Amino acid sequence: MRNKICKELNNTDIGKLVNLCGWVDRRRDHGGVIFIDLRDHSGFLQITINPDDGADLFKQAETLRNETVIMVSGIINERPKDSINKNLSTGELELKVKDLQILNQIKKNLPFPVSIHDYENTKEELRLKYRYLDLRRGKLLENLKTRHKIIKVAREFLDNFGFTEVETPLLTKSTPEGARDFLVPARLSNGEFFALPQSPQLFKQLLMVGGLDKYYQIAKCFRDEDLRADRQPEFTQLDIEMSFISEKEIISFNESLIKKIWKEVLNINFDNAFPRMSWQEAMDNYGTDRPDTRYQMLLKDLGEVLGDIGFNIFTKAIKSGGFIKSITVKGGNESISNVRIKPGGDIFQVAQDAGAGGLAFIRVKGDELETIGAIKNNLNDKHIADILRITEAKDGDLILLGAGDKQIVNQSLDRVRQYIANDLNLIDTSKWNFLWVTDFPMFERNEEENRYEALHHPFCSPKNINSKNPENLKKEIENSIANAYDLVLNGLELGGGSLRIHEANLQREVLKTVGLTDKEIDEKFGFLIEALEMGAPPHGGIAFGLDRITMLIIGADSIRETIAFPKNQQAKCLLTNAPSNVSELQLKELDIEITIDE
C-alpha cells in the first residue's frame, strides 16, 4: 500500500512517484488549493491537491475531516521558499497528489483534538479512556520506542555476558513478600487460589539452584497497592540473578549495564564509578534511603544541643528516644516568609502531611538567632554557637526544625527538603546523580504488630550473622545488616537487590524472625527450604524498574507516560472499564458468591 513513510523522505526523492498512507492531521483550503498535513507513525508531510488535477479528486479532498485514514500517490516536489517549514524534517518537500483513496472515514466526533497543531492540555481521564487517540499524537509512541530501545540495549548487553532469558510463571503461590497479592481463583481446584507474582524472586532463586548460573527476564509483576505517579498495579522489571557472585561484583556489573543504557539511548558517558552511601548515612543526612544528592539542605542532629534547653517539645522528644533535626535553607530569610512555615502555611502543611505535629524555625540575622515562642528564651551563647556550627547557617539563612519519633522526623524533613528544593528551583535538572545505597538493616520493627519485618524481603542474606549458628540471629536481630543494595537516581529508586540466603537452616530462622511459625514456613515456603537443602549455590541479583528508568530518561513525571495502556490512580482501566462485574455463570463455575456488607 505504501513505498515510503514520511520520515524517510528527503531531497533525493524530488520528482519521484511516492505512495503514502496515514491520517489527515489538518486540512487547509487556500485560494482553491487544498493543503493537507499527512501524518503517519514516523512524522508529517504536506500534500497538495489542485482543482486542475481533476474535479472528482478535488471534491473528495474537500470532504476530508481530521483523522480520516487515507492513501495517496503523487510526485514529491520542492516547497516554495516562502512556505518551508523548518520545524519538520520534511519541511522543504510536498506531495502533489495524483490519486487519493479514503481507507476509513471518521464517523464520530473526537473527544479531544488529536492533531499536533491543535494540541492542548487534555484531562488525563480522557487520555486514558481514548488511549489509542492519545498514542496517535506521537509523543507516547516516541516514549514506547525509547522503552523498546532500553530493553534492546539491556538484552544485547546481558546476552554478551552469557545470560539466559527465562520466563517464570504468572500463576503462582500466594506468599507474604510485603505487598498484597492479586488472587486468581482456580476452577479445577475448588476453593483454592493462584496469586499473580509480586516479583519472580523465588523462581529465579530456584533457577540458580537448578544450575542456570546467569538469568534475566523482562518480568511482569503485580502488587495490589495504593497508587501514585511512579506506581502501577502491574509493572515491568528487568530481573537479573547470578550464581557464585559477590556483592561487589553484582554492583560493578549492573553499574556497567546502566552506563551502557544511558550511553546508547541518551549518548551520555559516565566515566567514574557511581558513589556509594550506607543506609545509615542516607537516613542520618537525608532522612530517606533514596536521597536526591543534586542539592544540599542536609539534615543535622541538634538533639545534644536542644534536648535540655527546657523547651517541652524538645525535651519530650529526646526522653522518648526520638530526635531533634534541622535543615538549613540558604538565604531562606528572604525567600520564605513566616506565613509559609507557621500553622496554615504550605511548608508547615507538607510537614504535617508527612506525620509531623508541626515545624519550628529559627532565622539567622547576623550573629543572632530570631525565633518565635520559647525557643529563643532558652538559648544561651553556647547553644547559639553550637547551632550555627552544626547547621552551618550564616546571616540570612533559615533553620527549620522537627522533633519527635525518629522515623517521622526523618520522613517529614525529607518531604520538606524536597518541597523547598522544587519551590526555590534549587535542583540542577541536567544532573544524573546515581548513588548506590548499601548496608541496609535486615529488619525493621512493626510496633503495631509487635514483631520484626524484613526491610527488603526475607530472602536477603545477613552480613554479620554466622550461618552455621543461626541462633546468633536472635541475639543480634536489631543490628543485623543485609547484603542488600539499591541504585538510586535523583531521589528515585531505579532498582534493588541482594545476595540471597542459600542455606536452609538460616532461611528458616529468618522466616521465623519475621513472625512465621515452622508450620507456616512449611506451608508457604516449604518448596524453597527443600530446594536449599539440595545443594543451593551462593547467589544474588537485582531488579530494575523498567517503567521508572524509561520515565527518567524521557523526562516524564509519571510512569503512565511509559506504558501503552496504564491504569489510573484507582487501579482502573478506563479504556476497557476493568475491573468489571462478571456473569453469574462464571462465578458459579468457580463456586464463588459475592455478598455486599451493608
C-alpha positions as CSV (number, residue, x, y, z in Angstrom):
1,M,0.0,0.0,0.0
2,R,3.0,2.4,0.5
3,N,6.6,2.5,-0.6
4,K,7.7,5.2,1.8
5,I,7.0,6.6,5.2
6,C,7.1,10.3,5.9
7,K,10.4,10.2,7.9
8,E,12.3,8.6,5.1
9,L,11.6,11.3,2.6
10,N,14.4,13.8,1.6
11,N,15.6,15.8,-1.3
12,T,16.7,12.7,-3.3
13,D,13.0,11.8,-3.6
14,I,12.2,15.0,-5.6
15,G,10.5,14.1,-8.8
16,K,9.7,10.5,-7.7
17,L,6.3,8.8,-7.6
18,V,5.6,8.0,-3.9
19,N,2.8,6.1,-2.2
20,L,2.0,7.1,1.4
21,C,-0.6,6.1,4.0
22,G,-1.7,7.8,7.2
23,W,-4.1,10.2,8.9
24,V,-5.3,13.7,7.9
25,D,-3.7,15.8,10.7
26,R,-5.1,19.1,9.3
27,R,-6.8,20.3,6.1
28,R,-6.5,23.9,4.9
29,D,-8.2,25.5,1.9
30,H,-6.0,28.3,0.4
31,G,-7.3,30.0,-2.8
32,G,-8.6,26.9,-4.4
33,V,-5.7,24.7,-3.5
34,I,-6.2,22.2,-0.6
35,F,-3.2,21.6,1.7
36,I,-3.3,18.5,3.9
37,D,-0.8,17.7,6.6
38,L,-0.5,13.9,6.3
39,R,0.6,12.1,9.5
40,D,2.0,8.6,9.9
41,H,3.8,6.9,12.8
42,S,7.1,8.5,11.7
43,G,6.2,12.1,11.0
44,F,4.4,14.5,8.7
45,L,4.4,15.6,5.1
46,Q,2.4,18.4,3.4
47,I,0.3,17.2,0.4
48,T,-1.4,19.4,-2.1
49,I,-4.5,18.9,-4.2
50,N,-5.3,21.3,-7.1
51,P,-8.7,21.5,-8.9
52,D,-6.8,21.3,-12.2
53,D,-5.8,17.7,-11.2
54,G,-9.4,16.6,-11.5
55,A,-12.8,17.7,-10.2
56,D,-13.5,14.3,-8.6
57,L,-10.2,14.3,-6.7
58,F,-10.6,17.8,-5.5
59,K,-14.2,17.2,-4.4
60,Q,-13.1,14.1,-2.5
61,A,-10.4,16.1,-0.8
62,E,-12.9,18.7,0.3
63,T,-14.8,16.1,2.3
64,L,-11.8,15.0,4.4
65,R,-12.0,15.5,8.2
66,N,-9.2,15.4,10.6
67,E,-8.2,11.8,11.5
68,T,-9.6,10.3,8.3
69,V,-7.4,7.4,7.1
70,I,-6.1,7.9,3.5
71,M,-3.8,6.5,0.9
72,V,-2.2,9.0,-1.6
73,S,0.0,8.7,-4.6
74,G,1.9,11.5,-6.2
75,I,5.1,13.3,-7.1
76,I,7.5,14.8,-4.5
77,N,8.2,18.4,-5.2
78,E,10.2,21.2,-3.5
79,R,8.1,23.6,-1.5
80,P,8.2,27.3,-2.5
81,K,10.8,29.1,-0.5
82,D,8.3,31.2,1.5
83,S,6.4,28.1,2.7
84,I,9.3,26.0,4.0
85,N,8.6,24.6,7.5
86,K,11.9,24.4,9.3
87,N,10.3,22.6,12.3
88,L,9.7,19.4,10.2
89,S,12.4,17.1,8.6
90,T,10.2,17.1,5.5
91,G,9.5,20.8,5.7
92,E,11.1,21.5,2.3
93,L,9.0,18.9,0.5
94,E,5.4,18.4,-0.5
95,L,3.5,15.7,-2.4
96,K,1.5,16.8,-5.4
97,V,-1.4,14.3,-5.3
98,K,-2.4,12.2,-8.3
99,D,-4.6,9.7,-6.6
100,L,-6.4,9.7,-3.2
101,Q,-8.2,6.8,-1.6
102,I,-10.2,7.1,1.7
103,L,-9.4,4.0,3.7
104,N,-11.6,4.9,6.7
105,Q,-13.7,7.9,7.1
106,I,-14.1,9.2,10.6
107,K,-17.7,8.6,11.8
108,K,-17.7,10.1,15.3
109,N,-16.7,13.4,16.8
110,L,-13.4,13.2,18.6
111,P,-13.4,13.6,22.4
112,F,-10.3,15.8,22.2
113,P,-8.1,17.3,19.4
114,V,-5.6,14.7,18.1
115,S,-3.7,17.0,15.7
116,I,-0.4,18.2,16.9
117,H,-1.4,21.6,15.6
118,D,-4.4,21.6,18.0
119,Y,-2.6,20.0,20.9
120,E,-4.0,21.1,24.3
121,N,-3.8,20.0,27.9
122,T,-6.3,17.2,27.8
123,K,-7.6,15.7,31.0
124,E,-5.8,12.5,31.9
125,E,-9.1,10.7,32.3
126,L,-9.9,11.3,28.6
127,R,-6.3,10.4,27.6
128,L,-6.6,7.0,29.3
129,K,-10.1,6.3,28.1
130,Y,-9.2,7.0,24.5
131,R,-5.6,5.9,24.7
132,Y,-5.4,4.9,21.0
133,L,-6.1,8.6,20.1
134,D,-3.6,9.8,22.6
135,L,-1.0,7.4,21.1
136,R,-1.6,8.9,17.7
137,R,-0.4,12.3,18.8
138,G,3.1,10.8,18.6
139,K,4.7,11.7,21.9
140,L,3.6,8.5,23.5
141,L,4.7,6.5,20.5
142,E,8.2,8.0,20.9
143,N,8.1,7.1,24.6
144,L,7.3,3.5,23.7
145,K,10.1,3.4,21.1
146,T,12.5,4.7,23.8
147,R,11.4,2.0,26.1
148,H,11.9,-0.6,23.4
149,K,15.5,0.7,22.8
150,I,16.2,0.5,26.6
151,I,15.1,-3.1,26.6
152,K,17.0,-3.9,23.4
153,V,20.3,-2.5,24.8
154,A,19.8,-4.4,28.1
155,R,19.1,-7.7,26.2
156,E,22.2,-7.3,24.0
157,F,24.4,-6.4,27.0
158,L,23.2,-9.4,29.0
159,D,23.4,-11.8,26.0
160,N,27.1,-10.7,25.5
161,F,27.8,-11.8,29.1
162,G,26.2,-15.3,28.8
163,F,22.9,-14.6,30.4
164,T,19.8,-16.8,29.5
165,E,16.4,-15.2,29.3
166,V,13.8,-17.4,31.1
167,E,10.1,-16.8,31.6
168,T,8.7,-17.7,35.1
169,P,5.1,-18.4,35.9
170,L,2.4,-15.8,36.2
171,L,0.1,-18.1,38.1
172,T,1.9,-19.0,41.3
173,K,1.5,-19.4,45.1
174,S,0.5,-16.6,47.4
175,T,3.5,-15.8,49.6
176,P,4.0,-12.9,52.0
177,E,6.5,-10.6,50.3
178,G,5.5,-7.2,51.5
179,A,2.5,-6.1,49.4
180,R,-1.0,-7.6,48.8
181,D,-1.3,-10.3,46.2
182,F,-3.7,-10.3,43.3
183,L,-5.6,-13.6,43.7
184,V,-6.9,-15.8,40.9
185,P,-9.5,-18.4,41.7
186,A,-8.5,-21.9,40.4
187,R,-11.6,-23.6,38.9
188,L,-10.0,-27.0,38.8
189,S,-9.0,-26.8,42.4
190,N,-12.2,-25.9,44.2
191,G,-11.8,-23.2,46.8
192,E,-8.1,-22.6,46.1
193,F,-6.3,-19.7,44.5
194,F,-3.3,-18.8,42.5
195,A,-1.6,-15.4,43.0
196,L,0.0,-13.2,40.4
197,P,3.7,-12.7,41.3
198,Q,4.9,-9.6,43.1
199,S,8.2,-10.5,41.6
200,P,9.9,-13.6,40.2
201,Q,12.1,-13.7,43.4
202,L,11.6,-17.3,44.4
203,F,11.6,-18.7,40.9
204,K,14.9,-17.0,39.9
205,Q,16.5,-18.4,43.1
206,L,15.3,-21.9,42.1
207,L,16.8,-21.4,38.7
208,M,20.2,-20.8,40.4
209,V,19.6,-24.0,42.5
210,G,19.0,-25.6,39.1
211,G,22.4,-24.5,37.9
212,L,21.4,-21.9,35.3
213,D,24.2,-19.6,36.6
214,K,23.1,-16.4,34.8
215,Y,19.4,-15.5,34.3
216,Y,17.4,-12.5,33.3
217,Q,13.8,-11.7,32.4
218,I,11.7,-8.8,31.3
219,A,9.2,-9.7,34.0
220,K,5.6,-8.6,34.6
221,C,5.0,-8.0,38.4
222,F,1.7,-7.4,40.2
223,R,1.1,-5.7,43.6
224,D,-2.2,-4.7,45.0
225,E,-1.1,-1.3,46.4
226,D,-2.3,2.2,46.7
227,L,-1.1,4.0,43.6
228,R,1.0,7.2,42.9
229,A,2.8,8.7,39.9
230,D,5.6,6.1,39.8
231,R,3.5,3.0,40.8
232,Q,1.0,0.8,38.9
233,P,-0.7,-2.4,39.9
234,E,1.1,-4.2,37.1
235,F,4.6,-3.1,36.2
236,T,7.7,-4.4,34.5
237,Q,11.1,-5.3,35.9
238,L,14.4,-6.1,34.4
239,D,15.1,-9.1,36.6
240,I,18.7,-10.4,37.0
241,E,20.2,-13.3,39.0
242,M,23.7,-14.8,39.1
243,S,25.4,-17.7,41.0
244,F,28.8,-17.7,42.7
245,I,28.9,-13.9,42.9
246,S,29.8,-11.3,45.4
247,E,28.0,-8.0,46.3
248,K,30.9,-6.0,44.8
249,E,30.8,-8.0,41.5
250,I,27.0,-7.5,41.2
251,I,27.2,-3.8,41.8
252,S,30.1,-3.4,39.3
253,F,28.3,-5.4,36.6
254,N,25.0,-3.7,36.9
255,E,26.6,-0.3,37.0
256,S,28.1,-1.1,33.6
257,L,24.7,-2.1,32.4
258,I,23.1,1.2,33.4
259,K,26.0,3.2,31.9
260,K,25.5,1.3,28.7
261,I,21.8,2.1,28.6
262,W,22.5,5.8,29.2
263,K,25.2,5.8,26.5
264,E,23.2,4.1,23.8
265,V,19.9,5.9,24.5
266,L,21.0,9.4,25.5
267,N,24.6,9.4,24.4
268,I,25.7,10.3,27.9
269,N,29.0,8.8,29.2
270,F,29.8,8.2,32.9
271,D,33.5,7.7,33.3
272,N,33.6,7.5,37.1
273,A,32.2,4.8,39.4
274,F,28.8,5.7,41.0
275,P,29.3,6.9,44.6
276,R,28.2,4.7,47.4
277,M,26.5,5.6,50.7
278,S,25.4,3.4,53.6
279,W,21.8,3.2,54.6
280,Q,22.6,4.8,57.9
281,E,24.4,7.7,56.3
282,A,21.5,8.3,54.0
283,M,19.0,8.3,56.8
284,D,21.1,10.5,59.0
285,N,21.8,13.1,56.4
286,Y,18.7,12.9,54.1
287,G,16.0,11.2,56.1
288,T,15.4,8.7,53.3
289,D,17.1,5.7,51.8
290,R,16.7,7.1,48.3
291,P,18.3,10.6,48.7
292,D,18.4,13.2,45.9
293,T,22.0,14.4,46.1
294,R,21.7,17.1,43.5
295,Y,21.2,19.7,46.2
296,Q,22.2,20.3,49.8
297,M,19.9,21.1,52.9
298,L,21.2,18.0,54.7
299,L,19.6,17.0,58.0
300,K,21.6,17.9,61.1
301,D,21.1,16.4,64.5
302,L,20.6,19.0,67.2
303,G,19.5,16.7,69.9
304,E,22.5,17.2,72.2
305,V,22.2,21.0,71.8
306,L,18.4,21.5,72.2
307,G,17.4,18.4,74.1
308,D,18.0,20.0,77.5
309,I,17.2,23.7,77.0
310,G,13.9,23.4,78.8
311,F,11.6,23.6,75.7
312,N,9.0,21.0,76.4
313,I,8.5,19.6,72.9
314,F,12.3,19.1,72.5
315,T,12.7,17.6,76.0
316,K,9.9,15.2,75.4
317,A,11.3,14.1,72.0
318,I,14.7,13.2,73.5
319,K,13.4,11.5,76.6
320,S,11.2,9.2,74.5
321,G,14.1,8.2,72.3
322,G,13.3,10.5,69.4
323,F,15.3,13.1,67.5
324,I,15.6,16.9,67.0
325,K,16.8,17.5,63.5
326,S,17.1,20.5,61.3
327,I,17.6,21.6,57.7
328,T,19.2,24.9,56.7
329,V,17.7,26.9,53.8
330,K,20.4,29.2,52.4
331,G,19.0,32.7,52.0
332,G,15.7,31.5,53.4
333,N,15.0,34.6,55.4
334,E,14.3,36.4,52.1
335,S,12.8,33.6,50.1
336,I,10.4,32.0,52.7
337,S,8.0,34.1,54.8
338,N,6.7,33.3,58.3
339,V,3.3,32.7,56.9
340,R,4.5,29.7,54.9
341,I,6.2,27.9,57.9
342,K,3.6,28.7,60.6
343,P,0.3,26.7,61.0
344,G,-1.8,27.0,57.9
345,G,1.2,27.7,55.6
346,D,2.1,25.4,52.7
347,I,5.5,24.3,54.1
348,F,4.0,23.6,57.5
349,Q,1.3,21.6,55.9
350,V,3.9,19.5,54.0
351,A,5.5,18.5,57.3
352,Q,2.1,17.7,58.9
353,D,1.0,15.6,55.9
354,A,4.2,13.6,56.4
355,G,3.2,12.8,60.0
356,A,4.8,15.6,62.0
357,G,3.0,17.5,64.6
358,G,4.5,20.8,63.4
359,L,7.5,22.7,62.3
360,A,9.8,25.0,64.3
361,F,12.1,27.6,62.8
362,I,15.0,29.9,63.6
363,R,16.1,32.8,61.4
364,V,19.8,33.8,61.4
365,K,20.3,37.6,61.4
366,G,23.9,38.5,61.8
367,D,25.2,36.6,64.8
368,E,21.7,36.5,66.4
369,L,19.0,33.8,66.2
370,E,15.4,35.0,65.8
371,T,12.6,32.7,66.6
372,I,9.1,32.7,67.9
373,G,8.0,31.3,71.2
374,A,10.0,29.7,74.0
375,I,13.0,28.5,72.0
376,K,14.9,31.8,71.9
377,N,14.3,32.5,75.6
378,N,16.1,29.2,76.5
379,L,19.2,29.6,74.3
380,N,22.5,30.8,75.8
381,D,25.6,31.9,73.9
382,K,27.0,28.3,73.8
383,H,23.7,27.0,72.4
384,I,23.7,29.6,69.7
385,A,27.3,28.9,68.8
386,D,26.7,25.1,68.6
387,I,23.6,25.6,66.5
388,L,25.4,27.8,64.0
389,R,28.4,25.3,63.9
390,I,26.3,22.2,63.4
391,T,23.8,23.7,60.9
392,E,26.5,25.7,59.1
393,A,23.9,28.5,59.0
394,K,25.0,32.1,58.2
395,D,23.4,35.5,58.2
396,G,20.2,35.4,56.2
397,D,19.7,31.6,56.4
398,L,16.6,29.9,57.7
399,I,16.8,26.8,60.0
400,L,13.7,24.5,60.1
401,L,13.4,22.0,62.9
402,G,11.5,18.8,63.5
403,A,11.3,16.9,66.8
404,G,9.7,13.6,67.8
405,D,9.8,10.0,66.7
406,K,12.9,9.4,64.5
407,Q,11.0,7.9,61.6
408,I,8.5,10.8,61.5
409,V,11.2,13.5,61.9
410,N,13.3,11.9,59.1
411,Q,10.2,11.5,56.9
412,S,8.8,15.0,57.4
413,L,12.1,16.8,57.0
414,D,12.8,14.8,53.8
415,R,9.5,15.9,52.4
416,V,10.0,19.5,53.4
417,R,13.5,19.4,51.9
418,Q,12.2,18.1,48.6
419,Y,9.3,20.6,48.5
420,I,11.6,23.6,49.2
421,A,14.1,22.5,46.6
422,N,11.4,22.3,44.0
423,D,9.8,25.5,45.1
424,L,13.0,27.6,45.1
425,N,14.4,25.9,41.9
426,L,17.4,24.6,43.7
427,I,17.6,21.4,41.6
428,D,20.0,21.2,38.7
429,T,17.8,19.1,36.3
430,S,20.7,18.5,34.0
431,K,22.4,16.3,36.5
432,W,22.2,12.5,36.6
433,N,23.2,11.7,40.2
434,F,23.4,8.0,40.6
435,L,24.1,6.5,44.0
436,W,24.4,3.0,45.4
437,V,22.9,2.7,48.9
438,T,24.2,-0.3,50.8
439,D,24.3,-1.9,54.2
440,F,20.5,-1.9,54.8
441,P,19.2,-3.3,58.1
442,M,17.9,-6.8,57.8
443,F,14.7,-5.9,59.8
444,E,12.6,-3.1,60.9
445,R,10.2,-3.1,63.8
446,N,6.5,-3.2,63.3
447,E,5.3,-1.7,66.6
448,E,1.6,-2.2,65.9
449,E,2.0,-5.9,65.5
450,N,5.0,-6.2,67.9
451,R,7.2,-8.0,65.5
452,Y,10.1,-7.6,63.1
453,E,9.6,-7.2,59.3
454,A,12.2,-7.7,56.6
455,L,13.2,-4.3,55.3
456,H,13.7,-5.6,51.7
457,H,12.4,-9.2,51.8
458,P,13.1,-12.2,54.0
459,F,15.5,-13.9,51.4
460,C,18.3,-11.4,51.8
461,S,21.4,-12.8,53.4
462,P,22.8,-11.1,56.6
463,K,26.4,-9.8,56.7
464,N,27.0,-10.2,60.4
465,I,25.4,-13.5,61.3
466,N,27.2,-16.8,61.4
467,S,25.0,-19.0,59.2
468,K,26.4,-22.1,60.8
469,N,24.8,-21.0,64.1
470,P,21.6,-19.2,63.2
471,E,20.8,-18.8,66.9
472,N,23.1,-15.7,66.7
473,L,20.3,-14.1,64.6
474,K,18.1,-14.0,67.6
475,K,20.7,-12.3,69.8
476,E,21.8,-9.7,67.2
477,I,18.5,-9.2,65.5
478,E,18.4,-5.4,65.8
479,N,21.9,-4.9,64.5
480,S,21.7,-7.4,61.6
481,I,22.9,-5.8,58.3
482,A,21.8,-7.3,55.0
483,N,23.9,-7.9,51.9
484,A,21.4,-5.6,50.1
485,Y,21.9,-2.6,47.8
486,D,19.7,-0.1,45.9
487,L,20.6,2.0,42.9
488,V,19.1,5.5,43.3
489,L,18.9,8.2,40.7
490,N,17.9,11.8,41.5
491,G,15.9,10.7,44.6
492,L,14.2,7.7,42.9
493,E,15.0,4.0,43.4
494,L,15.9,2.5,40.0
495,G,16.4,-1.0,41.3
496,G,17.4,-3.0,44.3
497,G,18.8,-6.4,45.1
498,S,20.8,-8.5,47.5
499,L,22.8,-11.7,48.0
500,R,20.3,-14.4,48.9
501,I,20.3,-16.9,51.7
502,H,21.4,-20.2,50.2
503,E,21.4,-22.3,53.4
504,A,18.1,-23.8,54.6
505,N,18.6,-23.5,58.3
506,L,19.4,-19.8,58.1
507,Q,16.5,-19.2,55.8
508,R,14.1,-20.9,58.2
509,E,15.4,-18.8,61.1
510,V,15.0,-15.6,59.2
511,L,11.4,-16.5,58.3
512,K,10.7,-17.3,62.0
513,T,12.2,-13.9,62.9
514,V,9.6,-12.1,60.8
515,G,6.8,-14.0,62.7
516,L,6.2,-17.2,60.8
517,T,5.8,-20.5,62.7
518,D,7.5,-23.7,61.5
519,K,4.1,-24.9,60.2
520,E,3.6,-21.6,58.2
521,I,7.1,-21.8,56.8
522,D,6.5,-25.3,55.6
523,E,3.1,-24.3,54.1
524,K,4.3,-21.2,52.3
525,F,7.9,-21.8,51.6
526,G,8.4,-25.5,52.0
527,F,9.4,-25.9,48.4
528,L,12.2,-23.2,48.8
529,I,13.5,-24.7,52.0
530,E,13.6,-28.1,50.4
531,A,15.5,-26.8,47.4
532,L,18.1,-25.0,49.6
533,E,18.7,-28.4,51.3
534,M,19.7,-29.9,48.0
535,G,22.9,-28.0,47.2
536,A,22.0,-24.4,46.5
537,P,24.9,-22.3,45.3
538,P,25.6,-18.8,46.8
539,H,23.7,-16.4,44.5
540,G,22.4,-12.9,44.2
541,G,20.8,-10.4,41.9
542,I,18.9,-7.2,41.3
543,A,15.7,-6.0,39.7
544,F,15.4,-2.7,37.9
545,G,12.1,-0.9,37.3
546,L,11.9,-0.6,33.5
547,D,8.9,1.8,33.7
548,R,10.8,4.1,36.1
549,I,14.1,4.0,34.1
550,T,12.1,5.0,31.0
551,M,10.2,7.7,32.8
552,L,13.5,9.3,33.9
553,I,15.2,9.0,30.5
554,I,12.2,10.7,28.7
555,G,11.8,13.3,31.4
556,A,8.2,12.4,32.3
557,D,6.5,12.9,35.7
558,S,4.6,9.6,35.7
559,I,5.3,6.0,34.6
560,R,1.9,6.1,32.9
561,E,3.7,8.0,30.2
562,T,5.9,5.0,29.5
563,I,3.1,2.3,29.4
564,A,0.9,1.7,26.4
565,F,-2.3,1.1,28.4
566,P,-1.9,2.0,32.0
567,K,-4.4,2.1,34.9
568,N,-5.5,5.3,36.6
569,Q,-4.8,6.1,40.3
570,Q,-7.8,4.0,41.3
571,A,-6.2,1.0,39.5
572,K,-8.9,1.1,36.8
573,C,-8.5,0.7,33.1
574,L,-10.7,3.5,31.7
575,L,-10.3,2.1,28.2
576,T,-11.8,-1.3,28.8
577,N,-13.7,-0.4,32.0
578,A,-11.8,-3.0,34.0
579,P,-12.2,-4.4,36.6
580,S,-15.8,-5.1,36.0
581,N,-18.6,-7.4,37.0
582,V,-18.7,-11.0,35.6
583,S,-21.6,-13.2,34.9
584,E,-23.3,-15.4,37.5
585,L,-22.4,-18.4,35.4
586,Q,-18.7,-17.6,35.7
587,L,-19.0,-17.2,39.4
588,K,-21.0,-20.4,39.7
589,E,-18.2,-22.3,37.9
590,L,-15.8,-21.1,40.5
591,D,-18.1,-21.7,43.4
592,I,-17.8,-18.0,44.3
593,E,-20.7,-16.0,45.8
594,I,-20.5,-12.2,46.1
595,T,-22.0,-10.7,49.2
596,I,-22.3,-7.0,50.0
597,D,-21.7,-5.9,53.6
598,E,-24.4,-3.3,54.2
